[in-house]
Amino acid sequence: MASAGETSHTRTVVANISLSLDGRIAGSAGEYDMSWIVPHAVSDGARSHMVHITGTATTALLGRKNYQGFSGYWPAVADDDHADPRDRTFARWLNEVEKVVFSRTLEQVDWHNARLATADPAATVKQLRQLEGGDIIVLASVSVIRQLLDAGELDRLSITLCPELVGGGERLFTDGATMSSSWSLASTSATDTGAIRLLYDRIRTGG
């Protein structure tokens, strides 16, 4: 059962993100300094992982930056005969899935089946849990992941740990910014580039 202040967890909320060995989400040049991720994001293992992790999800949560980046790239991949079949599968899923976008600056979203959130991530997830559907997945949107962690509304962490030491830049987990919690390892596997995929499930106690 859910502990005080948390909703019952009939839909699994998953966060999918890539980190460097030193825990970075981007390099020292800023939020777009992510070239170190690219070799690990286009590997066979990474492509298969994205198809697998999104296969049971019927809602995707996106921040503004990822929404704009994804909507400018993935729709065309769905019908690209030269694209990797797994990329096309992911693109088709992304085109059709319900997309909830969190932004303070966007006034509208035009991608098929996308809508702007009318509440913060935690409140939005509480609402979504009351509806029928599959998993709810956060696609690498750091601010959304942090807020859901702090609210106790994240059930599963899917982390791709890349064999790179970035040496500077923003971390996903920072001192004092994330509430403490316990997690159990559900599965682990290595990709062909040496990245490690870690799947953790939240340990919930109390009644």
Secondary structure as GFF3:
##gff-version 3
##sequence-region A 1 207
A	DSSP	beta_strand	13	20	.	.	.	ID=ss1
A	DSSP	alpha_helix	38	41	.	.	.	ID=ss2
A	DSSP	alpha_helix	44	54	.	.	.	ID=ss3
A	DSSP	beta_strand	57	63	.	.	.	ID=ss4
A	DSSP	alpha_helix	64	77	.	.	.	ID=ss5
A	DSSP	alpha_helix	85	96	.	.	.	ID=ss6
A	DSSP	beta_strand	98	102	.	.	.	ID=ss7
A	DSSP	beta_strand	114	116	.	.	.	ID=ss8
A	DSSP	alpha_helix	121	129	.	.	.	ID=ss9
A	DSSP	beta_strand	135	139	.	.	.	ID=ss10
A	DSSP	alpha_helix	142	151	.	.	.	ID=ss11
A	DSSP	beta_strand	156	162	.	.	.	ID=ss12
A	DSSP	beta_strand	183	190	.	.	.	ID=ss13
A	DSSP	beta_strand	196	202	.	.	.	ID=ss14
###
